[in-house]
Amino acid sequence: MSRFCHSSPIAASVVSLLSFLAMLLLPFAGSTKGLRRRTKAKLRVRAAHSGRSMEAEAREILRRALEPEPAAATDLATAIRELFRPLGGVELERPERDPIREPQTSNR
């Protein structure tokens, strides 16, 4: 995990948060016994949205939290595309453009 902490403060925070969540969920990966009511309710809602059982959702959360981090992006645009890739893309229409005008010349 230390190799991710040096990439950026945000990445370090994300890794810390995911590690914390994994520690919380690890004992309950096969069972939801012992979870607080509020946590269990949130897990139930998330599982319902995903179409999975609560246990399957907890396993998926752990799997995603413990996946290796993707390689660091080479530039900001690539990092943004990777961040929003799971949300899908948007096709935008290109506006029509007029031809480039001839530059004005001065008569001086």
SULRAWO-V424584 format. One record per pair of residues at least 4 apart in sequence whose C-alpha atoms are under 7 Angstrom apart, sorted by the first residue. I is the first residue (numbers start at 1). J is the second residue. Records with the same first field share a line. If there is no record, write none. Layout:
BEGIN
I=J + J
END
This chain:
BEGIN
1=5
4=11 + 12
5=11 + 12
7=11
8=12
9=13
10=14
11=15
12=16
13=17
14=18
15=19
16=20
17=21
18=22 + 65
19=23
20=24
21=25
22=26 + 62 + 65
25=29 + 58
28=32 + 33
29=55 + 58 + 59
30=55
31=55
32=55
35=39 + 40
36=40
37=41
38=42
39=43
40=44
41=45
42=46
43=47 + 54
44=48 + 54
45=49
46=50
47=51 + 52 + 53 + 54 + 57
48=52
52=56 + 57
53=57
54=58
55=59
56=60
57=61
58=62
59=63
60=64
61=65
62=66
63=67
73=78 + 79
74=78
75=79
76=80
77=81
78=82
79=83
80=84
81=85
END
